[in-house]
């Protein structure tokens, strides 16, 4: 309490306060009277004659428990915001993962590894019992995240004790352990270091030569953590179920290797697999392998961006070069993060994609959730009850129509008296509120899922902010409204029309669910427009358009993000892992043919080779953004271990010199040495890197 009175909450001060209280009462028990201070001695003497020491301890603890839960007993506790958000099984799983996060974060500062591993499990068991304290611990840590926190949380599956426990509950899918391999870069790559990967193959290695189908998996982890071994559950299951070789990339992580290093690694691996006809992983090399790319979370972003780079390398026009890289046979995206520009509200175009009549049934629960955002703020707003099934009431239909961006034609005759009508409407609403009548909330706002599920137990806006800042890096300031390799949701329709069949698997309560439904809608729209165009031109095409030939979306009710990583405590996740395995088999069962692309416009080969990799380019900034996001030096010097990157190092170095030179003063900059934006972003970046500045920000 004292630190709150002083107005400066401090962990160090609380530590001193605890030591002071414990020292005072320990000294009093040692030197003071056995029955306490004079005013309580008579009462203590009487109680000691009636109660034993054991009874006294139990009664004391019982009253402490009652006083702590006084608000719950009398119904004064605040409502639980996550009470009906998740399914029971998923909430139980997040209870376990929250306790593990709290336990591992509590022990992360212990230096000796063997003590830290034991303490992490011990603290986790405590937090399983003290669930509310675990929630509070996780909430506080997420408010001041660093890259170390993210890595401790997401890499905990590889610690010895947790890895052993996970192996005990995992079914036996594969008889052969995964192999660590290195895949060389293509000759024309801008990089020299080979890419580390893990090969999952449930058969003797000598038999891999018989295969021509490959799964290229790109694991998630917010671009900063998680190697393929943290995804053993899904990868071993896929390997055992399909019998196919699965190459899972251990790409370099941010912040040591910021954007677009990991993306170029994924593209280089795909190029090498095609150029070597699979010989780099043990295939015979007689035919070009057919590849399916999969990715979850951040890996879904990289998988989609890699596909865009493959399309871009062969020409974005209607006619691909003959020597262009073949497109992957299909994409499997598991709760992907496809938009780095986190906003609060959805645009009319995005809502139109979700509300399209052909996908309205699939997206029904997503739309219902957006509508619920209104009547939760205004309880008098009519809404569909849980007992009404799928048929909304007439009032609910009217609310849906008015709230979810359905434009109604205006009455021109009332345009001259708009102000009078508006005043009358306000008066009528006030009268209805006074009479207690239900009203329709007249609003067209639709909140994005990231904000709608801001208190998610797995993925929060603070974590997204941290991941994006770390992934983008200190010297890059991309245009979040146009860079489609950073945010694939922005990809041009001409490129989306060339995408292979894409499968999506996402929880309906996932903060990233909008990315799935919007990108799937854009893919469907691009494919449909291409089909219409080809029909009008009299070119060869299908007789009818079927969305299932191009896009397949599975939205799982009652669950959120990351469930592939904890199927040991969420057994329902196994059936979704098996579903992805069936999708892989379906893709390879299709005829290996390409859609007829009869368009004009060839791409210059030299130009394509020059633009082979995605390079970070400095962007123009406005007057009040005349400095890049600055981070202090990365601890450990991870980037210095590898060789310097060609071209990119020169660009970054040049940009750094330019920015360290005397800059022109902005018309809106502060009078102090550092402008407000620079100080704010430096504070954000320094906090994420676990570094504290000397001055308060």
Secondary structure, DSSP 4 states (H G I P E B T S, - for coil): -HHHHHT---HHHHHHHHHHHHHHHHHHHHHS-TT-SHHHHHHHHHHHHHS-HHHHHHHHHHHHHHHHTHHHHTT-SPP-TTTTTS-HHHHHHHHHHHHHHHHHHHHTT-SSHHHHHHHHHHHHHHHHHSHHHHHHHHHHHHHT--HHHHHHHHTGGGSHHHHHHHHHHS----SS--EEEEEPPPTT-S--SPEEEEEE-SS-GGGGGG--EEEEEE--STTTS--GGGGHHHHHHHHHHH--EEEEE-PPPTTTT-TTHHHHHHHHHHHHHHHTTTGGGT---SSPPEEEEEEETHHHHHHHHHHHHHHHHH-SSSS--TTSPPPPSEEEEES-----S--SB--HHHHHHHH-TTTTTTTHHHHHHHHHHHHHH-TTB----GGGTTS--HHHHHHHHHHTT------GGGGGGHHHHHHHHHHHHHHHHHHT--B-------B-HHHHTTT-SS--HHHHHHHHHHHH-SS----TTT-TTT-GGG--HHHHTT--EEEEEEETT-TTHHHHHHHHHHHHHHHHHHHHHHHHTT-S--SS--GGGTEEEEEETT--S-GGGGTTT-TTHHHHHHHHHHHHHHHHHS--------------HHHHHHTSS---------TT--S----PPPTT-GGGGSPPPTTHHHHHHHHHHHHHSPPPPPTT--SSSS-HHHHHHHHHHHHHTT---SS--
